[in-house]
Amino acid sequence: MTLEQRDRAARPDASPRVVQAKDGGGAADRLRGLSYDEQVQMIAPPGAAVVQREVAGAATGNPTLRKGAKGPDVERLQKMLNGAGASPQLLEDGDFGNKTKTAVIAFQSTHKDAEGKPLGVDGVVGQATWGALGAASGGGGQTTTGGQTTGGGGQTTGGGGQTTGGGQTTGGGGQTTGGGGAPATLSNPLFAGDATLTKVIQGQKTISSGKGSHITKVQTALMNLGYDLPVFGADGGWGGETVEALGQFQNNVVGQRTGVLDQATMAALDKSAPAAAVEKTLRYGELFKDGLLDFTVGVGYDEDGYFDYEIDQIRTRLETSAGLKKGSAGDAKRLYDKAGMPVPSAGGGEYYLKENALEYNGQGVNVLVRLVTYQDPEAKKAFLEAMQQSDVALYTGHGRYGSGPDFDHKEKGEGNIWINPEQTVKDSGTAGMYHKLEAGGAKKDELKNVSFDKKYKVWFFDGCNTVHYMKAIRQTKTIDPTKTDVFGWGDEIATSTTDVDVISFVEALMAQKSAQQIITDLNRKNNVSDPKHGLHAEGLGDNPNA
């Protein structure tokens, strides 16, 4: 039974769930979703000195450097990276750009700190990395002419003698061992022993196409890290989804996004990929930082009128299950103003709200839900505006064969947000639907002409085959993938769970559930047993672990 063709199937209502209000939990609960720096600020006592993440092997006088830094310290860093065998060698220009960050990550992935612990692979040069660089490059100690270097770099005699600490060089051109130049190996159980990937980490080849088990391993690693491949999964074929997931990983970890599996990327994957999928949380610290969690729920058009009943159910359950109360536009404006958010310009909609509905990091957070339905004359405009500025934009309705949200009859085009212009859903009705969209005046690639703000946001497209929106969203240059987490369904879902999906999502974010908990709950409530056909989330790779 598809969302485009269905009757009202009888179903039991989901059990009412109580939203956790002011949980009063322990420190661990209050730290969920915070960045490292936010966590430090929260738990450090007043007046405490700033805590550096890298402390092992600390050497005084070395500043923490990251991408964007400039000056003589960066030039010194580049010299040390070159001395440690950076490949290709860096231009020592004092500018910490993508190439320098890539070199730092490659170094961190193969070296340890002074206590023998692996360095954190994040492209940031803290004290542990400075110490390891000194040991590997000979740049960290005290030098006497032609003689002995101690401290960071071991011992150098003559001009071409023996270096210890960063590896051993004899006769100026002999054998290098230890950390200085031994052939890199794969230590991660996901990759160990794979001949093709070993060549990649040793710099002998790169991968940008093809099929095989080595690609399956890379895809599995990316998925375990939270980079979704929603349509094809780990199928062993190097396609657009793999390129996108790898590019997101490179953007977040390596520093230079190429979509090509190269030496630095392989080293970072080998270092960071877990053996099993990690559970990611949404970035609640960013959602709540202005003291307001605001949702816009848009309900699309249904030719058979089934959504009218669901709209009434959403209204009822917002007040009963979610514990919100119906408010006025003036009430909403007061909460928007308090949070420093713009008041929506599009007309229509109903507001449901609760002040201090939850507590996060010792701060009360207000919750505001704006319900916009196809019955509102400016429904499409309102939802597009919500995608631009709301914390959460939740569309529920027909997916229109993976084309986009729709707020009017399928024979028309004015009410469509035509996200995906490609006919990616293989269904007998797809071609006809797309033809009607074009004939009805719908605008292709509408998001490309929309300006999105820079704050973190969450989108949930609750309709059949909405996972197919994701590719077009990724390819829209006005959308920052590091600031946008997107949920969508991999297959067809029932009309009768519309209200359940909406309320479950609202409650889940109020209760600060992990992304995987949200997916598991909604799959169960929609009777989906095969994860590939269920709910997917993209953009979680740079989110905190739950």
Residue pairs with C-beta under 8 A, 6 or more apart in sequence:
1 7
1 9
1 492
1 494
2 464
2 492
3 398
3 399
3 463
3 464
3 492
3 493
3 494
3 495
4 398
4 401
4 429
4 464
6 304
6 306
6 494
6 495
6 496
8 306
8 309
8 495
8 496
9 494
9 496
11 494
11 496
11 497
13 500
14 500
14 503
14 504
14 525
16 317
16 320
16 321
17 321
17 504
17 507
18 323
19 321
19 322
19 323
19 357
19 358
19 507
19 510
19 511
20 358
20 510
20 511
20 512
21 323
21 356
21 357
21 358
21 359
22 356
22 358
22 359
22 364
23 29
23 358
23 359
24 359
27 42
27 43
30 42
30 360
30 361
30 362
31 39
31 42
31 43
32 281
32 284
32 512
32 544
32 546
33 281
33 282
33 283
33 284
33 285
33 512
33 544
34 42
34 285
34 361
34 544
35 285
35 544
36 53
38 285
38 361
40 50
40 51
42 361
44 51
52 58
52 64
52 126
52 127
53 120
53 124
53 126
54 64
54 113
54 119
54 120
54 124
54 126
54 127
54 128
54 129
55 126
55 127
55 128
56 113
56 114
56 115
56 117
56 127
56 128
56 131
57 113
57 114
57 115
57 127
57 128
57 130
57 131
57 132
58 127
58 128
58 131
59 127
59 130
59 131
59 134
59 140
59 152
62 73
62 125
62 127
62 130
63 73
64 124
64 125
64 126
64 127
65 73
65 74
65 77
65 96
65 124
65 125
66 96
66 101
66 123
66 124
66 125
67 96
67 97
67 98
67 100
67 101
67 123
67 255
68 96
69 96
70 94
70 95
70 96
71 94
72 94
74 94
74 95
74 96
74 100
75 92
75 93
75 94
76 139
77 96
77 100
77 104
77 125
77 133
78 90
78 91
78 92
78 93
78 94
78 100
78 103
79 92
79 137
79 139
80 133
80 134
80 136
80 137
80 139
80 140
81 90
81 100
81 103
81 104
81 107
81 133
81 137
82 89
82 90
82 92
82 137
83 136
83 137
83 138
83 139
84 107
84 133
84 136
84 137
84 166
84 180
85 136
85 180
85 181
86 103
86 106
86 107
87 106
87 203
87 263
90 99
90 100
90 103
91 99
98 255
98 256
99 256
101 123
101 254
101 255
101 256
102 123
102 254
102 255
102 256
102 264
103 264
104 123
104 124
104 125
104 129
105 121
105 122
105 123
105 253
105 254
105 255
105 264
105 267
105 268
106 263
106 264
106 267
106 268
107 119
107 129
107 132
107 133
107 136
108 119
108 120
108 121
108 122
108 123
108 129
108 132
108 271
109 119
109 121
109 264
109 267
109 268
109 270
109 271
110 179
110 184
110 267
111 118
111 119
111 132
111 136
111 179
112 118
112 119
112 132
112 179
113 119
113 128
113 131
113 132
114 128
114 131
114 132
114 135
118 271
119 128
119 129
119 132
120 128
121 253
121 268
121 271
121 272
122 253
123 253
123 254
123 255
125 133
130 140
131 140
131 152
132 179
133 139
133 140
133 152
134 140
134 141
134 151
134 152
134 153
135 152
135 153
135 154
135 165
135 166
135 179
136 153
136 165
136 166
136 167
136 179
136 180
137 152
137 153
137 166
138 149
138 152
138 153
138 154
138 156
138 163
138 166
139 152
139 153
140 151
140 152
140 153
141 149
141 150
141 151
141 152
141 153
142 149
142 150
142 151
143 149
146 158
146 159
147 156
147 157
148 155
148 156
148 157
149 155
149 156
152 165
153 163
153 165
153 166
154 163
154 164
154 165
154 166
155 162
155 163
155 164
155 165
156 162
156 163
159 172
160 169
160 171
160 172
160 173
161 169
161 170
162 168
162 169
162 170
163 169
163 180
166 178
166 179
166 180
167 176
167 177
167 178
167 179
167 180
167 181
167 182
168 174
168 175
168 176
168 177
168 178
168 180
169 175
169 176
169 180
176 182
183 202
184 201
184 202
184 203
184 263
184 267
185 192
185 198
185 201
186 192
186 193
186 194
186 197
186 198
186 201
186 266
186 270
187 270
188 221
188 269
188 270
188 271
188 273
189 275
190 217
190 220
190 221
190 224
190 273
190 275
191 197
191 217
191 221
191 269
191 270
191 273
194 213
194 214
194 217
196 205
196 207
196 212
196 214
197 214
197 217
197 218
197 266
199 205
200 206
200 207
200 261
200 262
200 263
200 266
201 263
201 266
201 267
201 270
202 263
203 263
206 260
206 261
206 262
206 263
207 214
207 215
207 218
207 238
207 260
207 261
208 238
208 243
208 259
208 260
208 261
209 238
210 238
211 236
211 237
211 238
212 236
213 236
215 236
215 237
215 238
215 242
216 234
216 235
216 236
218 242
218 246
218 261
218 269
219 229
219 233
219 234
219 235
219 236
219 242
219 245
220 234
221 269
221 273
222 229
222 242
222 245
222 246
222 249
222 269
222 273
222 541
223 229
223 233
223 234
223 245
223 277
224 273
224 274
224 275
224 276
224 277
224 278
225 249
225 272
225 273
225 274
225 278
225 541
226 277
226 278
226 280
226 540
226 541
226 543
227 245
227 246
227 248
227 249
227 540
227 541
228 245
228 536
228 537
228 538
228 540
229 241
229 242
229 245
230 241
230 467
230 470
230 488
230 490
230 536
230 538
231 241
231 424
231 467
231 468
231 471
231 490
232 239
232 241
233 532
240 471
241 471
243 259
244 259
244 471
244 474
245 541
246 259
246 260
246 261
246 265
247 257
247 258
247 259
248 257
248 481
248 482
248 539
248 541
248 542
249 265
249 268
249 269
249 541
250 256
250 257
250 258
250 259
250 265
251 257
251 481
251 482
252 482
252 541
252 542
253 268
253 272
254 264
254 265
254 268
256 264
258 265
277 516
278 545
278 546
279 514
279 515
279 516
279 517
279 545
279 546
280 514
280 515
280 516
280 537
280 540
280 541
280 543
280 544
280 545
280 546
281 512
281 513
281 514
281 515
281 543
281 544
281 545
281 546
282 458
282 485
282 509
282 512
282 514
282 515
282 543
283 456
283 485
283 543
283 544
284 360
284 509
284 512
285 360
285 361
286 455
286 456
287 293
287 391
287 392
287 456
287 458
287 509
288 360
288 361
288 363
288 365
290 339
290 340
290 341
291 338
291 339
291 363
291 364
291 365
291 366
292 335
292 336
292 338
292 339
292 341
292 365
292 366
292 367
292 368
292 391
293 357
293 358
293 365
293 366
293 367
293 368
293 391
293 392
293 509
293 510
294 335
294 336
294 339
294 341
294 367
294 368
294 369
294 370
294 390
294 391
294 392
295 367
295 368
295 369
295 370
295 390
295 391
295 392
295 393
295 394
295 506
295 509
296 344
296 349
296 369
296 370
296 372
296 382
296 383
296 386
296 390
296 392
296 393
296 394
297 314
297 369
297 370
297 371
297 372
297 394
297 396
297 502
297 506
298 372
298 373
298 379
298 382
298 383
298 386
298 393
298 394
298 395
298 396
298 397
298 405
298 407
299 307
299 310
299 311
299 314
299 371
299 372
299 373
299 374
299 396
299 397
299 498
300 307
300 374
300 395
300 396
300 397
300 398
300 405
300 406
300 407
300 463
301 307
301 374
301 397
301 398
301 406
301 407
301 408
301 409
301 410
301 415
302 308
302 374
302 397
302 398
302 495
303 409
303 410
306 495
306 496
307 373
307 374
307 397
307 495
307 498
310 396
310 495
310 496
310 498
310 499
311 371
311 373
313 498
313 499
314 371
314 498
314 499
314 502
314 503
315 326
315 350
315 352
315 371
317 499
317 502
317 503
318 324
318 352
318 369
318 371
318 503
318 506
319 325
319 326
319 352
321 503
321 507
322 352
322 369
322 503
322 506
322 507
322 510
323 354
323 357
324 352
324 353
324 354
324 357
324 367
324 369
325 352
325 353
325 354
326 350
326 351
326 352
327 351
327 352
327 353
328 351
329 351
331 351
331 353
332 343
332 351
332 353
332 368
332 370
333 343
335 353
335 355
335 366
335 368
336 342
336 343
336 368
337 343
338 366
339 366
341 389
342 389
344 370
344 382
344 385
344 386
344 389
345 385
346 378
346 381
346 382
346 385
347 376
347 377
347 378
347 382
348 372
348 376
348 377
348 378
348 379
348 382
349 370
349 371
349 372
349 376
349 382
350 370
350 371
351 368
351 369
351 370
351 371
352 368
352 369
352 371
353 366
353 367
353 368
353 369
354 366
354 367
355 364
355 366
356 364
356 365
356 366
357 365
357 366
357 367
357 510
358 364
358 365
358 367
358 510
358 511
358 512
359 365
360 512
367 510
369 506
370 382
370 386
370 390
372 379
372 382
372 383
372 386
373 379
374 397
374 407
374 408
374 415
376 382
379 407
379 415
380 405
380 407
380 408
380 414
380 415
380 416
380 417
383 393
383 395
383 405
383 407
383 417
384 417
384 446
384 450
386 393
387 393
387 447
387 450
387 452
387 457
387 459
388 450
388 451
388 452
388 453
389 453
390 457
391 455
391 457
391 458
392 457
392 458
392 459
392 460
392 505
392 509
393 457
393 458
393 459
393 460
394 459
394 460
394 462
394 502
394 505
394 506
395 405
395 459
395 460
395 461
395 462
395 463
396 462
396 463
396 498
396 501
396 502
397 405
397 406
397 407
397 462
397 463
397 498
398 406
398 410
398 463
398 464
399 461
399 463
399 464
399 465
399 466
399 468
399 489
400 406
400 410
400 416
400 433
400 437
400 463
401 423
401 425
401 427
401 429
401 430
401 433
401 434
401 464
401 465
402 420
402 424
402 425
402 430
402 464
402 465
402 466
402 467
402 468
402 469
403 416
403 418
403 419
403 420
403 421
403 433
403 434
403 437
404 416
404 417
404 418
404 419
404 420
404 446
404 469
405 416
405 417
405 419
405 461
405 463
406 415
406 416
406 417
407 415
407 416
408 414
408 415
408 416
409 415
410 433
410 436
411 436
411 440
412 440
412 441
413 436
413 437
413 438
413 439
413 440
413 441
413 442
413 443
414 440
414 441
414 442
416 437
416 440
416 442
417 446
417 447
418 437
418 442
418 443
418 444
418 445
418 446
419 446
419 447
419 469
419 472
419 473
420 468
420 469
420 471
420 472
421 444
421 445
421 472
422 471
422 472
423 430
423 431
423 434
424 468
424 471
425 465
425 468
438 444
443 449
445 472
445 476
447 472
447 473
447 476
447 478
447 479
448 476
448 477
448 478
450 478
451 478
452 478
452 479
452 480
452 484
454 480
454 483
455 483
456 483
456 484
456 485
457 483
457 484
457 485
458 484
458 485
458 486
458 487
458 509
459 473
459 484
459 485
459 486
459 487
460 486
460 487
460 488
460 505
461 469
461 486
461 487
461 488
461 489
462 489
462 493
462 498
462 501
462 502
462 505
463 489
463 493
464 489
464 491
464 492
464 493
465 489
465 490
465 491
465 492
466 488
466 489
467 488
467 489
467 490
467 536
468 488
469 486
469 488
470 486
470 488
470 536
470 538
473 479
473 484
473 486
474 481
474 538
481 539
482 539
482 542
484 539
485 515
485 537
485 538
485 539
485 540
485 543
486 537
486 538
486 539
487 505
487 518
487 519
487 535
487 536
487 537
488 535
488 536
488 538
489 534
489 535
489 536
490 532
490 533
490 534
490 535
490 536
491 528
491 533
491 534
493 501
493 526
493 528
494 526
497 525
497 526
500 525
501 522
501 525
501 526
504 518
504 521
504 522
504 525
505 518
505 522
508 517
508 518
508 521
513 521
514 546
515 537
515 540
515 543
515 546
516 546
517 546
518 535
518 537
519 534
519 535
519 536
519 537
522 534
522 535
523 529
523 531
523 534
523 535
526 534
526 535
528 534
528 535
